[in-house]
Amino acid sequence: MYDAGDHVKFGFPMAFTATVLSWAILEYRDQIEAVNQLEPAQQSLKWITDFFLNAHPSPNVLYIQVGDPITDHKCWDRPEDITEKRPLTQVNTFVPETEVAAETAAAMASASLVFKTADSTEKIPEVATYYNSTGYGDELLWAASWFYHATADQSYLEYVTGENGTEFTQWGSPTWFSWDNKLAGAQVLLSRLSFFGASGNFIIENYRKSVEDVMCGLLPQSPTHPVASAFLAAFYGDYMPTTQTAKLTCGDHSFEPSDLRKFAKLQADYVLGSNPLKMSFLVGYGDKYPQYVHHRGVSIPVNATTGCTDGFQWLNSTKPNPNVAVGALVRGPFLNETFVDSRNNTMQTEPTTYNSAVIVSLLSSLVTTSSVVKLFG
């Protein structure tokens, strides 16, 4: 449940992790099952949602953090050896925090679709009061979109197509998808409706147009290596044939669904080693991958006895990690294609759960050469 190499449980990025993992399972269940990864993916998702259910003990109360970052950063020890105090942080009607409440709601709504037939999951807790602020807009749009897909309640569709939703989406300003900005993801999710029965609703069509602006910003080849945006491209490329949409027009250029998938594959190949450094940034994959991942548990030998502070010898050690964080995706190189493999270089060597979720989604989309998109549920 730790979102990166530290030992604080942050509910906000973890909820995003759950939502993205749910989305991957919903879109590519058959592909994930074909490589015998459906059960592990569902188990990982359930581990997170069980935590969220317990973190929501009563209406309008949600625990969003376990541990104190300042105290945590003073220690370098394994998670099973933690002895420092673990204060809890909650949001409630007196101390609201719309972003994390909305993101957690999105996580539970999307997960409910995954477990609709596979597991008997408790009902989704209602979201705390929404605050009409554009600063919270992407989470609110994202949550409402998932609630509509999970419940078919028209009030959520009215929300995303009404005044608030259209204000939050920032028409004409395409953004990249990330843990702190879900606009592009929400727009792709809502564009899905234009392929499945909501066609003709001009607001939904505007969402689709906004997605096309994002895709045009990525093609023919994005100057960055956006794994999260790449899996959105794969999703959208698979949506297009559903309504016999032959091409995407970007100014004087046009792109077919195969071009979107080709872009997504290029990004996946880059991450897995087809890059100037000839290094895989997915730990444990290939012959060359980061050896100094910024992660407490991975850096400390199994037989070592450490306390809070003497464990820093392992952070500062010049020896490679004694353990391999198989499947961890580090943050990767800078735009100039440089990468310094050092535990103290958290900007590049720290793995996160949300990175893992987006690479699962991207790789799942590429198991087959194309996918038949179906309704959720």
Secondary structure, 3 states (H helix, E strand, C coil): CCCCCCCCEEHHHHHHHHHHHHHHHHHHHHHHHHCCCHHHHHHHHHHHHHHHHHCCCECCEEEEEECCHHHHCCCCCCHHHCCCCCCEEEECCCCCCHHHHHHHHHHHHHHHHHCCCCCCCCCCCCCCCCCCCHHHHHHHHHHHHHHHHHHCCHHHHHHHHCHHHHHHCCCCCCCCCECCECHHHHHHHHHHHHHCCCCCCHHHHHHHHHHHHHHHHHCCCCCCCCHHHHHHHHHHHHHHHHHCCCCEEECCEEECHHHHHHHHHHHHHHHCCCCCCCCCCECCCCCCCCCCCCCHHHHCCCCCCCCCCCCHHHHCCCCCCCCCCCCCEECCCCCCCCCCCCCCCHHHHCECHHHHHHHHHHHHHCCCCCCCCCCCC
